[in-house]
Every structure is written in C-alpha cells, then in structure tokens.
C-alpha cells in the first residue's frame, strides 16, 4: 500500500490511517461550509417502489 501524507516513509499505510484522514477531510469540509454560511446538501430522497400499474407498463429489459 502506498504511503499517506503524515506517515513516516518506512511505515505502511493502514486502513485506520486512511479512515483518520478521511474523517479529518470531512471535518474540514464541514468547517468550510459553516464558515461561508452554507449547509451541506441533504442526501438524496430514496425512491419509492414502483406501483403495480408501473410494473405492468414496464417493458422487459428496462429499468423502472
């Protein structure tokens, strides 16, 4: 595995190192959003399952 910034050159990067770095980046982004007065966007709304009528009209091999 490649080295991550912040680790000594002779140390291997662990998944914990990567998780800590991602958490730090996330915290920095949240701070940035708060600094400029924005809030991060909401996650997308989950799609509702198709109705029986939609399933009836669905063509074979296509997505709903």
CHARMM-style PDB file with segment names, atoms N, HN, CA, C and O in Angstrom:
ATOM      1  N   UNK     1       0.845  -1.181   0.000  1.00  0.00      PROA
ATOM      2  CA  UNK     1       0.000   0.000   0.000  1.00  0.00      PROA
ATOM      3  C   UNK     1       0.888   1.241   0.000  1.00  0.00      PROA
ATOM      4  O   UNK     1       1.947   1.251   0.628  1.00  0.00      PROA
ATOM      5  N   UNK     2       0.465   2.266  -0.690  1.00  0.00      PROA
ATOM      6  HN  UNK     2      -0.395   2.258  -1.200  1.00  0.00      PROA
ATOM      7  CA  UNK     2       1.259   3.490  -0.769  1.00  0.00      PROA
ATOM      8  C   UNK     2       1.211   4.246   0.550  1.00  0.00      PROA
ATOM      9  O   UNK     2       0.282   4.097   1.345  1.00  0.00      PROA
ATOM     10  N   UNK     3       2.235   5.056   0.757  1.00  0.00      PROA
ATOM     11  HN  UNK     3       2.989   5.176   0.112  1.00  0.00      PROA
ATOM     12  CA  UNK     3       2.271   5.868   1.973  1.00  0.00      PROA
ATOM     13  C   UNK     3       1.295   7.032   1.857  1.00  0.00      PROA
ATOM     14  O   UNK     3       1.052   7.548   0.766  1.00  0.00      PROA
ATOM     15  N   UNK     4       0.747   7.432   2.978  1.00  0.00      PROA
ATOM     16  HN  UNK     4       0.945   7.013   3.864  1.00  0.00      PROA
ATOM     17  CA  UNK     4      -0.170   8.571   3.050  1.00  0.00      PROA
ATOM     18  C   UNK     4       0.582   9.715   3.692  1.00  0.00      PROA
ATOM     19  O   UNK     4       1.396   9.499   4.590  1.00  0.00      PROA
ATOM     20  N   UNK     5       0.317  10.937   3.240  1.00  0.00      PROA
ATOM     21  HN  UNK     5      -0.344  11.112   2.511  1.00  0.00      PROA
ATOM     22  CA  UNK     5       0.963  12.096   3.852  1.00  0.00      PROA
ATOM     23  C   UNK     5       0.719  12.069   5.352  1.00  0.00      PROA
ATOM     24  O   UNK     5      -0.399  11.811   5.797  1.00  0.00      PROA
ATOM     25  N   UNK     6       1.750  12.332   6.124  1.00  0.00      PROA
ATOM     26  HN  UNK     6       2.658  12.542   5.762  1.00  0.00      PROA
ATOM     27  CA  UNK     6       1.620  12.317   7.571  1.00  0.00      PROA
ATOM     28  C   UNK     6       2.172  11.057   8.200  1.00  0.00      PROA
ATOM     29  O   UNK     6       2.252  10.964   9.425  1.00  0.00      PROA
ATOM     30  N   UNK     7       2.555  10.083   7.387  1.00  0.00      PROA
ATOM     31  HN  UNK     7       2.490  10.159   6.392  1.00  0.00      PROA
ATOM     32  CA  UNK     7       3.187   8.879   7.925  1.00  0.00      PROA
ATOM     33  C   UNK     7       4.648   8.889   7.509  1.00  0.00      PROA
ATOM     34  O   UNK     7       5.009   9.451   6.475  1.00  0.00      PROA
ATOM     35  N   UNK     8       5.474   8.266   8.318  1.00  0.00      PROA
ATOM     36  HN  UNK     8       5.181   7.809   9.158  1.00  0.00      PROA
ATOM     37  CA  UNK     8       6.899   8.195   8.004  1.00  0.00      PROA
ATOM     38  C   UNK     8       7.087   7.335   6.755  1.00  0.00      PROA
ATOM     39  O   UNK     8       6.296   6.423   6.515  1.00  0.00      PROA
ATOM     40  N   UNK     9       8.128   7.610   5.949  1.00  0.00      PROA
ATOM     41  HN  UNK     9       8.771   8.351   6.144  1.00  0.00      PROA
ATOM     42  CA  UNK     9       8.328   6.879   4.697  1.00  0.00      PROA
ATOM     43  C   UNK     9       8.469   5.369   4.879  1.00  0.00      PROA
ATOM     44  O   UNK     9       8.128   4.608   3.974  1.00  0.00      PROA
ATOM     45  N   UNK    10       8.963   4.929   6.026  1.00  0.00      PROA
ATOM     46  HN  UNK    10       9.241   5.547   6.761  1.00  0.00      PROA
ATOM     47  CA  UNK    10       9.182   3.497   6.218  1.00  0.00      PROA
ATOM     48  C   UNK    10       7.949   2.780   6.774  1.00  0.00      PROA
ATOM     49  O   UNK    10       7.960   1.558   6.920  1.00  0.00      PROA
ATOM     50  N   UNK    11       6.878   3.534   7.087  1.00  0.00      PROA
ATOM     51  HN  UNK    11       6.869   4.527   6.968  1.00  0.00      PROA
ATOM     52  CA  UNK    11       5.671   2.924   7.636  1.00  0.00      PROA
ATOM     53  C   UNK    11       4.674   2.624   6.527  1.00  0.00      PROA
ATOM     54  O   UNK    11       4.521   3.394   5.579  1.00  0.00      PROA
ATOM     55  N   UNK    12       4.000   1.487   6.667  1.00  0.00      PROA
ATOM     56  HN  UNK    12       4.124   0.862   7.438  1.00  0.00      PROA
ATOM     57  CA  UNK    12       2.929   1.178   5.730  1.00  0.00      PROA
ATOM     58  C   UNK    12       1.658   1.881   6.167  1.00  0.00      PROA
ATOM     59  O   UNK    12       1.409   2.061   7.359  1.00  0.00      PROA
ATOM     60  N   UNK    13       0.869   2.270   5.202  1.00  0.00      PROA
ATOM     61  HN  UNK    13       1.071   2.124   4.233  1.00  0.00      PROA
ATOM     62  CA  UNK    13      -0.406   2.908   5.494  1.00  0.00      PROA
ATOM     63  C   UNK    13      -1.410   1.836   5.893  1.00  0.00      PROA
ATOM     64  O   UNK    13      -1.529   0.807   5.229  1.00  0.00      PROA
ATOM     65  N   UNK    14      -2.129   2.082   6.978  1.00  0.00      PROA
ATOM     66  HN  UNK    14      -2.032   2.918   7.518  1.00  0.00      PROA
ATOM     67  CA  UNK    14      -3.157   1.137   7.409  1.00  0.00      PROA
ATOM     68  C   UNK    14      -4.532   1.709   7.081  1.00  0.00      PROA
ATOM     69  O   UNK    14      -4.667   2.888   6.754  1.00  0.00      PROA
ATOM     70  N   UNK    15      -5.538   0.863   7.174  1.00  0.00      PROA
ATOM     71  HN  UNK    15      -5.428  -0.095   7.439  1.00  0.00      PROA
ATOM     72  CA  UNK    15      -6.898   1.346   6.949  1.00  0.00      PROA
ATOM     73  C   UNK    15      -7.279   2.391   7.992  1.00  0.00      PROA
ATOM     74  O   UNK    15      -8.047   3.307   7.699  1.00  0.00      PROA
ATOM     75  N   UNK    16      -6.746   2.260   9.207  1.00  0.00      PROA
ATOM     76  HN  UNK    16      -6.122   1.516   9.445  1.00  0.00      PROA
ATOM     77  CA  UNK    16      -7.009   3.268  10.242  1.00  0.00      PROA
ATOM     78  C   UNK    16      -6.444   4.625   9.834  1.00  0.00      PROA
ATOM     79  O   UNK    16      -7.078   5.656  10.057  1.00  0.00      PROA
ATOM     80  N   UNK    17      -5.240   4.627   9.228  1.00  0.00      PROA
ATOM     81  HN  UNK    17      -4.724   3.789   9.047  1.00  0.00      PROA
ATOM     82  CA  UNK    17      -4.650   5.883   8.749  1.00  0.00      PROA
ATOM     83  C   UNK    17      -5.567   6.539   7.714  1.00  0.00      PROA
ATOM     84  O   UNK    17      -5.816   7.744   7.756  1.00  0.00      PROA
ATOM     85  N   UNK    18      -6.056   5.728   6.797  1.00  0.00      PROA
ATOM     86  HN  UNK    18      -5.854   4.749   6.762  1.00  0.00      PROA
ATOM     87  CA  UNK    18      -6.920   6.251   5.738  1.00  0.00      PROA
ATOM     88  C   UNK    18      -8.230   6.765   6.330  1.00  0.00      PROA
ATOM     89  O   UNK    18      -8.711   7.828   5.938  1.00  0.00      PROA
ATOM     90  N   UNK    19      -8.808   6.018   7.271  1.00  0.00      PROA
ATOM     91  HN  UNK    19      -8.417   5.155   7.589  1.00  0.00      PROA
ATOM     92  CA  UNK    19     -10.065   6.440   7.902  1.00  0.00      PROA
ATOM     93  C   UNK    19      -9.880   7.752   8.657  1.00  0.00      PROA
ATOM     94  O   UNK    19     -10.745   8.626   8.606  1.00  0.00      PROA
ATOM     95  N   UNK    20      -8.750   7.893   9.361  1.00  0.00      PROA
ATOM     96  HN  UNK    20      -8.047   7.182   9.402  1.00  0.00      PROA
ATOM     97  CA  UNK    20      -8.487   9.146  10.085  1.00  0.00      PROA
ATOM     98  C   UNK    20      -8.354  10.312   9.116  1.00  0.00      PROA
ATOM     99  O   UNK    20      -8.852  11.407   9.377  1.00  0.00      PROA
ATOM    100  N   UNK    21      -7.685  10.072   8.004  1.00  0.00      PROA
ATOM    101  HN  UNK    21      -7.281   9.182   7.791  1.00  0.00      PROA
ATOM    102  CA  UNK    21      -7.503  11.146   7.021  1.00  0.00      PROA
ATOM    103  C   UNK    21      -8.841  11.559   6.402  1.00  0.00      PROA
ATOM    104  O   UNK    21      -9.100  12.746   6.209  1.00  0.00      PROA
ATOM    105  N   UNK    22      -9.677  10.584   6.097  1.00  0.00      PROA
ATOM    106  HN  UNK    22      -9.466   9.619   6.254  1.00  0.00      PROA
ATOM    107  CA  UNK    22     -10.996  10.894   5.533  1.00  0.00      PROA
ATOM    108  C   UNK    22     -11.838  11.662   6.546  1.00  0.00      PROA
ATOM    109  O   UNK    22     -12.521  12.619   6.182  1.00  0.00      PROA
ATOM    110  N   UNK    23     -11.798  11.252   7.818  1.00  0.00      PROA
ATOM    111  HN  UNK    23     -11.244  10.474   8.114  1.00  0.00      PROA
ATOM    112  CA  UNK    23     -12.560  11.947   8.865  1.00  0.00      PROA
ATOM    113  C   UNK    23     -12.075  13.384   9.015  1.00  0.00      PROA
ATOM    114  O   UNK    23     -12.876  14.296   9.224  1.00  0.00      PROA
ATOM    115  N   UNK    24     -10.757  13.584   8.908  1.00  0.00      PROA
ATOM    116  HN  UNK    24     -10.107  12.844   8.738  1.00  0.00      PROA
ATOM    117  CA  UNK    24     -10.198  14.939   9.023  1.00  0.00      PROA
ATOM    118  C   UNK    24     -10.657  15.797   7.837  1.00  0.00      PROA
ATOM    119  O   UNK    24     -11.004  16.965   8.012  1.00  0.00      PROA
ATOM    120  N   UNK    25     -10.657  15.215   6.629  1.00  0.00      PROA
ATOM    121  HN  UNK    25     -10.375  14.266   6.487  1.00  0.00      PROA
ATOM    122  CA  UNK    25     -11.113  15.964   5.453  1.00  0.00      PROA
ATOM    123  C   UNK    25     -12.593  16.315   5.579  1.00  0.00      PROA
ATOM    124  O   UNK    25     -13.005  17.421   5.229  1.00  0.00      PROA
ATOM    125  N   UNK    26     -13.393  15.366   6.082  1.00  0.00      PROA
ATOM    126  HN  UNK    26     -13.059  14.468   6.366  1.00  0.00      PROA
ATOM    127  CA  UNK    26     -14.818  15.625   6.262  1.00  0.00      PROA
ATOM    128  C   UNK    26     -15.039  16.760   7.261  1.00  0.00      PROA
ATOM    129  O   UNK    26     -15.864  17.644   7.028  1.00  0.00      PROA
ATOM    130  N   UNK    27     -14.302  16.735   8.373  1.00  0.00      PROA
ATOM    131  HN  UNK    27     -13.631  16.018   8.562  1.00  0.00      PROA
ATOM    132  CA  UNK    27     -14.424  17.800   9.382  1.00  0.00      PROA
ATOM    133  C   UNK    27     -14.023  19.147   8.787  1.00  0.00      PROA
ATOM    134  O   UNK    27     -14.669  20.160   9.056  1.00  0.00      PROA
ATOM    135  N   UNK    28     -12.960  19.165   7.977  1.00  0.00      PROA
ATOM    136  HN  UNK    28     -12.435  18.342   7.758  1.00  0.00      PROA
ATOM    137  CA  UNK    28     -12.525  20.413   7.342  1.00  0.00      PROA
ATOM    138  C   UNK    28     -13.587  20.944   6.385  1.00  0.00      PROA
ATOM    139  O   UNK    28     -13.825  22.150   6.323  1.00  0.00      PROA
ATOM    140  N   UNK    29     -14.225  20.042   5.637  1.00  0.00      PROA
ATOM    141  HN  UNK    29     -14.032  19.062   5.686  1.00  0.00      PROA
ATOM    142  CA  UNK    29     -15.275  20.478   4.715  1.00  0.00      PROA
ATOM    143  C   UNK    29     -16.477  21.036   5.466  1.00  0.00      PROA
ATOM    144  O   UNK    29     -17.054  22.044   5.058  1.00  0.00      PROA
ATOM    145  N   UNK    30     -16.855  20.384   6.563  1.00  0.00      PROA
ATOM    146  HN  UNK    30     -16.387  19.566   6.894  1.00  0.00      PROA
ATOM    147  CA  UNK    30     -17.975  20.884   7.364  1.00  0.00      PROA
ATOM    148  C   UNK    30     -17.640  22.264   7.914  1.00  0.00      PROA
ATOM    149  O   UNK    30     -18.481  23.162   7.889  1.00  0.00      PROA
ATOM    150  N   UNK    31     -16.411  22.439   8.412  1.00  0.00      PROA
ATOM    151  HN  UNK    31     -15.728  21.709   8.431  1.00  0.00      PROA
ATOM    152  CA  UNK    31     -15.982  23.756   8.903  1.00  0.00      PROA
ATOM    153  C   UNK    31     -16.050  24.802   7.793  1.00  0.00      PROA
ATOM    154  O   UNK    31     -16.481  25.930   8.028  1.00  0.00      PROA
ATOM    155  N   UNK    32     -15.630  24.433   6.592  1.00  0.00      PROA
ATOM    156  HN  UNK    32     -15.279  23.516   6.401  1.00  0.00      PROA
ATOM    157  CA  UNK    32     -15.665  25.357   5.465  1.00  0.00      PROA
ATOM    158  C   UNK    32     -17.101  25.753   5.130  1.00  0.00      PROA
ATOM    159  O   UNK    32     -17.394  26.933   4.933  1.00  0.00      PROA
ATOM    160  N   UNK    33     -17.989  24.771   5.066  1.00  0.00      PROA
ATOM    161  HN  UNK    33     -17.751  23.813   5.226  1.00  0.00      PROA
ATOM    162  CA  UNK    33     -19.397  25.073   4.800  1.00  0.00      PROA
ATOM    163  C   UNK    33     -19.944  26.034   5.846  1.00  0.00      PROA
ATOM    164  O   UNK    33     -20.618  27.006   5.504  1.00  0.00      PROA
ATOM    165  N   UNK    34     -19.658  25.769   7.121  1.00  0.00      PROA
ATOM    166  HN  UNK    34     -19.111  24.979   7.398  1.00  0.00      PROA
ATOM    167  CA  UNK    34     -20.150  26.643   8.188  1.00  0.00      PROA
ATOM    168  C   UNK    34     -19.546  28.040   8.075  1.00  0.00      PROA
ATOM    169  O   UNK    34     -20.227  29.032   8.334  1.00  0.00      PROA
ATOM    170  N   UNK    35     -18.283  28.124   7.692  1.00  0.00      PROA
ATOM    171  HN  UNK    35     -17.729  27.319   7.481  1.00  0.00      PROA
ATOM    172  CA  UNK    35     -17.597  29.416   7.575  1.00  0.00      PROA
ATOM    173  C   UNK    35     -18.253  30.301   6.518  1.00  0.00      PROA
ATOM    174  O   UNK    35     -18.387  31.508   6.715  1.00  0.00      PROA
ATOM    175  N   UNK    36     -18.660  29.707   5.399  1.00  0.00      PROA
ATOM    176  HN  UNK    36     -18.551  28.726   5.239  1.00  0.00      PROA
ATOM    177  CA  UNK    36     -19.267  30.501   4.329  1.00  0.00      PROA
ATOM    178  C   UNK    36     -20.787  30.573   4.465  1.00  0.00      PROA
ATOM    179  O   UNK    36     -21.463  31.129   3.599  1.00  0.00      PROA
ATOM    180  N   UNK    37     -21.325  30.014   5.549  1.00  0.00      PROA
ATOM    181  HN  UNK    37     -20.776  29.562   6.252  1.00  0.00      PROA
ATOM    182  CA  UNK    37     -22.755  30.129   5.811  1.00  0.00      PROA
ATOM    183  C   UNK    37     -23.629  29.169   5.042  1.00  0.00      PROA
ATOM    184  O   UNK    37     -24.818  29.427   4.854  1.00  0.00      PROA
ATOM    185  N   UNK    38     -23.068  28.080   4.599  1.00  0.00      PROA
ATOM    186  HN  UNK    38     -22.103  27.870   4.751  1.00  0.00      PROA
ATOM    187  CA  UNK    38     -23.851  27.080   3.875  1.00  0.00      PROA
ATOM    188  C   UNK    38     -24.001  25.831   4.727  1.00  0.00      PROA
ATOM    189  O   UNK    38     -23.283  25.634   5.708  1.00  0.00      PROA
ATOM    190  N   UNK    39     -24.934  25.006   4.338  1.00  0.00      PROA
ATOM    191  HN  UNK    39     -25.517  25.165   3.542  1.00  0.00      PROA
ATOM    192  CA  UNK    39     -25.041  23.697   4.975  1.00  0.00      PROA
ATOM    193  C   UNK    39     -24.853  22.659   3.883  1.00  0.00      PROA
ATOM    194  O   UNK    39     -25.269  22.881   2.746  1.00  0.00      PROA
ATOM    195  N   UNK    40     -24.242  21.543   4.203  1.00  0.00      PROA
ATOM    196  HN  UNK    40     -23.905  21.363   5.127  1.00  0.00      PROA
ATOM    197  CA  UNK    40     -24.087  20.506   3.176  1.00  0.00      PROA
ATOM    198  C   UNK    40     -25.459  20.065   2.665  1.00  0.00      PROA
ATOM    199  O   UNK    40     -26.444  20.098   3.403  1.00  0.00      PROA
ATOM    200  N   UNK    41     -25.515  19.653   1.406  1.00  0.00      PROA
ATOM    201  HN  UNK    41     -24.715  19.626   0.806  1.00  0.00      PROA
ATOM    202  CA  UNK    41     -26.807  19.254   0.839  1.00  0.00      PROA
ATOM    203  C   UNK    41     -27.308  17.987   1.508  1.00  0.00      PROA
ATOM    204  O   UNK    41     -26.538  17.165   2.005  1.00  0.00      PROA
ATOM    205  N   UNK    42     -28.615  17.862   1.502  1.00  0.00      PROA
ATOM    206  HN  UNK    42     -29.240  18.530   1.099  1.00  0.00      PROA
ATOM    207  CA  UNK    42     -29.227  16.667   2.086  1.00  0.00      PROA
ATOM    208  C   UNK    42     -28.945  15.472   1.190  1.00  0.00      PROA
ATOM    209  O   UNK    42     -28.789  15.629  -0.021  1.00  0.00      PROA
ATOM    210  N   UNK    43     -28.880  14.285   1.769  1.00  0.00      PROA
ATOM    211  HN  UNK    43     -29.007  14.157   2.752  1.00  0.00      PROA
ATOM    212  CA  UNK    43     -28.730  13.104   0.913  1.00  0.00      PROA
ATOM    213  C   UNK    43     -29.967  12.949   0.026  1.00  0.00      PROA
ATOM    214  O   UNK    43     -31.041  13.437   0.378  1.00  0.00      PROA
ATOM    215  N   UNK    44     -29.832  12.286  -1.102  1.00  0.00      PROA
ATOM    216  HN  UNK    44     -28.959  11.889  -1.388  1.00  0.00      PROA
ATOM    217  CA  UNK    44     -30.982  12.142  -1.990  1.00  0.00      PROA
ATOM    218  C   UNK    44     -32.126  11.388  -1.305  1.00  0.00      PROA
ATOM    219  O   UNK    44     -31.902  10.519  -0.463  1.00  0.00      PROA
ATOM    220  N   UNK    45     -33.336  11.737  -1.682  1.00  0.00      PROA
ATOM    221  HN  UNK    45     -33.518  12.443  -2.366  1.00  0.00      PROA
ATOM    222  CA  UNK    45     -34.511  11.056  -1.140  1.00  0.00      PROA
ATOM    223  C   UNK    45     -34.601   9.671  -1.762  1.00  0.00      PROA
ATOM    224  O   UNK    45     -34.470   9.529  -2.978  1.00  0.00      PROA
ATOM    225  N   UNK    46     -34.823   8.648  -0.944  1.00  0.00      PROA
ATOM    226  HN  UNK    46     -34.929   8.763   0.044  1.00  0.00      PROA
ATOM    227  CA  UNK    46     -34.921   7.301  -1.526  1.00  0.00      PROA
ATOM    228  C   UNK    46     -36.119   7.200  -2.472  1.00  0.00      PROA
ATOM    229  O   UNK    46     -37.161   7.814  -2.242  1.00  0.00      PROA
ATOM    230  N   UNK    47     -35.954   6.429  -3.518  1.00  0.00      PROA
ATOM    231  HN  UNK    47     -35.108   5.931  -3.705  1.00  0.00      PROA
ATOM    232  CA  UNK    47     -37.038   6.232  -4.477  1.00  0.00      PROA
ATOM    233  C   UNK    47     -38.066   5.277  -3.890  1.00  0.00      PROA
ATOM    234  O   UNK    47     -37.720   4.304  -3.220  1.00  0.00      PROA
ATOM    235  N   UNK    48     -39.328   5.570  -4.150  1.00  0.00      PROA
ATOM    236  HN  UNK    48     -39.609   6.360  -4.694  1.00  0.00      PROA
ATOM    237  CA  UNK    48     -40.396   4.680  -3.711  1.00  0.00      PROA
ATOM    238  C   UNK    48     -40.464   3.480  -4.648  1.00  0.00      PROA
ATOM    239  O   UNK    48     -40.116   3.593  -5.823  1.00  0.00      PROA
ATOM    240  N   UNK    49     -40.907   2.337  -4.142  1.00  0.00      PROA
ATOM    241  HN  UNK    49     -41.190   2.245  -3.188  1.00  0.00      PROA
ATOM    242  CA  UNK    49     -41.041   1.181  -5.033  1.00  0.00      PROA
ATOM    243  C   UNK    49     -42.101   1.453  -6.096  1.00  0.00      PROA
ATOM    244  O   UNK    49     -43.032   2.223  -5.859  1.00  0.00      PROA
ATOM    245  N   UNK    50     -41.968   0.832  -7.262  1.00  0.00      PROA
ATOM    246  HN  UNK    50     -41.212   0.206  -7.455  1.00  0.00      PROA
ATOM    247  CA  UNK    50     -42.943   1.076  -8.328  1.00  0.00      PROA
ATOM    248  C   UNK    50     -44.329   0.556  -7.937  1.00  0.00      PROA
ATOM    249  O   UNK    50     -44.464  -0.415  -7.193  1.00  0.00      PROA
ATOM    250  N   UNK    51     -45.341   1.227  -8.458  1.00  0.00      PROA
ATOM    251  HN  UNK    51     -45.232   2.016  -9.063  1.00  0.00      PROA
ATOM    252  CA  UNK    51     -46.718   0.789  -8.223  1.00  0.00      PROA
ATOM    253  C   UNK    51     -47.016  -0.399  -9.135  1.00  0.00      PROA
ATOM    254  O   UNK    51     -46.296  -0.620 -10.108  1.00  0.00      PROA
ATOM    255  N   UNK    52     -48.071  -1.169  -8.835  1.00  0.00      PROA
ATOM    256  HN  UNK    52     -48.656  -0.990  -8.044  1.00  0.00      PROA
ATOM    257  CA  UNK    52     -48.421  -2.290  -9.728  1.00  0.00      PROA
ATOM    258  C   UNK    52     -48.662  -1.836 -11.163  1.00  0.00      PROA
ATOM    259  O   UNK    52     -48.309  -2.550 -12.102  1.00  0.00      PROA
ATOM    260  N   UNK    53     -49.261  -0.652 -11.347  1.00  0.00      PROA
ATOM    261  HN  UNK    53     -49.548  -0.073 -10.584  1.00  0.00      PROA
ATOM    262  CA  UNK    53     -49.509  -0.150 -12.699  1.00  0.00      PROA
ATOM    263  C   UNK    53     -48.191   0.139 -13.417  1.00  0.00      PROA
ATOM    264  O   UNK    53     -48.050  -0.157 -14.604  1.00  0.00      PROA
ATOM    265  N   UNK    54     -47.223   0.719 -12.695  1.00  0.00      PROA
ATOM    266  HN  UNK    54     -47.337   0.959 -11.731  1.00  0.00      PROA
ATOM    267  CA  UNK    54     -45.916   0.975 -13.299  1.00  0.00      PROA
ATOM    268  C   UNK    54     -45.236  -0.339 -13.668  1.00  0.00      PROA
ATOM    269  O   UNK    54     -44.587  -0.428 -14.710  1.00  0.00      PROA
ATOM    270  N   UNK    55     -45.378  -1.351 -12.830  1.00  0.00      PROA
ATOM    271  HN  UNK    55     -45.906  -1.278 -11.983  1.00  0.00      PROA
ATOM    272  CA  UNK    55     -44.776  -2.651 -13.134  1.00  0.00      PROA
ATOM    273  C   UNK    55     -45.434  -3.276 -14.361  1.00  0.00      PROA
ATOM    274  O   UNK    55     -44.764  -3.926 -15.164  1.00  0.00      PROA
ATOM    275  N   UNK    56     -46.740  -3.081 -14.505  1.00  0.00      PROA
ATOM    276  HN  UNK    56     -47.283  -2.553 -13.852  1.00  0.00      PROA
ATOM    277  CA  UNK    56     -47.470  -3.638 -15.639  1.00  0.00      PROA
ATOM    278  C   UNK    56     -47.005  -2.983 -16.939  1.00  0.00      PROA
ATOM    279  O   UNK    56     -46.879  -3.655 -17.962  1.00  0.00      PROA
ATOM    280  N   UNK    57     -46.749  -1.668 -16.900  1.00  0.00      PROA
ATOM    281  HN  UNK    57     -46.852  -1.122 -16.068  1.00  0.00      PROA
ATOM    282  CA  UNK    57     -46.343  -0.925 -18.094  1.00  0.00      PROA
ATOM    283  C   UNK    57     -44.866  -1.098 -18.428  1.00  0.00      PROA
ATOM    284  O   UNK    57     -44.430  -0.723 -19.516  1.00  0.00      PROA
ATOM    285  N   UNK    58     -44.099  -1.657 -17.509  1.00  0.00      PROA
ATOM    286  HN  UNK    58     -44.454  -1.961 -16.624  1.00  0.00      PROA
ATOM    287  CA  UNK    58     -42.644  -1.777 -17.700  1.00  0.00      PROA
ATOM    288  C   UNK    58     -42.338  -2.743 -18.840  1.00  0.00      PROA
ATOM    289  O   UNK    58     -42.876  -3.849 -18.905  1.00  0.00      PROA
ATOM    290  N   UNK    59     -41.477  -2.305 -19.720  1.00  0.00      PROA
ATOM    291  HN  UNK    59     -41.040  -1.407 -19.668  1.00  0.00      PROA
ATOM    292  CA  UNK    59     -41.053  -3.150 -20.825  1.00  0.00      PROA
ATOM    293  C   UNK    59     -39.959  -4.099 -20.349  1.00  0.00      PROA
ATOM    294  O   UNK    59     -39.135  -3.700 -19.526  1.00  0.00      PROA
ATOM    295  N   UNK    60     -39.920  -5.324 -20.827  1.00  0.00      PROA
ATOM    296  HN  UNK    60     -40.590  -5.648 -21.495  1.00  0.00      PROA
ATOM    297  CA  UNK    60     -38.857  -6.253 -20.417  1.00  0.00      PROA
ATOM    298  C   UNK    60     -37.480  -5.696 -20.765  1.00  0.00      PROA
ATOM    299  O   UNK    60     -37.270  -5.143 -21.844  1.00  0.00      PROA
ATOM    300  N   UNK    61     -36.554  -5.852 -19.834  1.00  0.00      PROA
ATOM    301  HN  UNK    61     -36.724  -6.302 -18.956  1.00  0.00      PROA
ATOM    302  CA  UNK    61     -35.177  -5.419 -20.073  1.00  0.00      PROA
ATOM    303  C   UNK    61     -34.931  -3.949 -19.821  1.00  0.00      PROA
ATOM    304  O   UNK    61     -33.850  -3.451 -20.134  1.00  0.00      PROA
ATOM    305  N   UNK    62     -35.910  -3.228 -19.259  1.00  0.00      PROA
ATOM    306  HN  UNK    62     -36.788  -3.633 -19.005  1.00  0.00      PROA
ATOM    307  CA  UNK    62     -35.706  -1.812 -18.953  1.00  0.00      PROA
ATOM    308  C   UNK    62     -35.761  -1.611 -17.454  1.00  0.00      PROA
ATOM    309  O   UNK    62     -36.265  -2.457 -16.716  1.00  0.00      PROA
ATOM    310  N   UNK    63     -35.241  -0.489 -17.020  1.00  0.00      PROA
ATOM    311  HN  UNK    63     -34.832   0.198 -17.620  1.00  0.00      PROA
ATOM    312  CA  UNK    63     -35.257  -0.159 -15.601  1.00  0.00      PROA
ATOM    313  C   UNK    63     -36.497   0.661 -15.290  1.00  0.00      PROA
ATOM    314  O   UNK    63     -37.028   1.340 -16.168  1.00  0.00      PROA
ATOM    315  N   UNK    64     -36.969   0.602 -14.030  1.00  0.00      PROA
ATOM    316  HN  UNK    64     -36.537   0.050 -13.317  1.00  0.00      PROA
ATOM    317  CA  UNK    64     -38.165   1.384 -13.683  1.00  0.00      PROA
ATOM    318  C   UNK    64     -37.917   2.866 -13.762  1.00  0.00      PROA
ATOM    319  OT1 UNK    64     -38.823   3.658 -13.500  1.00  0.00      PROA
TER     320      UNK     64
END
